[in-house]
């Protein structure tokens, strides 16, 4: 059994978070987005993005690390939700959650979501939302097991042109 610890991300995690982010996209979305788009994702641009997120501290980012300290996955919270129609002011958002495909289905995503939900409950958030590609059955099944349900909101992903749906759970 793999030993994993979940902790708050620090600035030095930006490169590892970016690498997980890009690799997870390249595997998870292989059948949903063009190979050209996925193969052209620059880790350096993602790293800069995560450096800015970690410096800004609007919300929280958790990382799951293995025994050797390597980042295996991450979950980014946005507080409050970025959606104008999310509802009352106690709605948080999971902006991103990704696990390195090499360690999928080992409980890392669940550990990250448990940490995220616990942190949101501790800070008195009432609801959490997230956006997922409508066609991404694997992710939707995962979120369903955690109690997240479609709330009727839809949008079009700018990068892929695919439909995204918003999921919501009570905390």
Secondary structure, DSSP 4 states (H G I P E B T S, - for coil): ----EEEE--GGGHHHHHHHHHHHHHHHTTTTS-HHHHHT--HHHHHHHHHHHHHH-SSEEEEEE-TT--EEEEEEEEES-S-TTS-STTEEEEEEEEE-GGGTTSSHHHHHHHHHHHHHHHTT--EEEEEEETT-HHHHHHHHHTT-EEEEEEEE-TTT--EEEEEEEE-
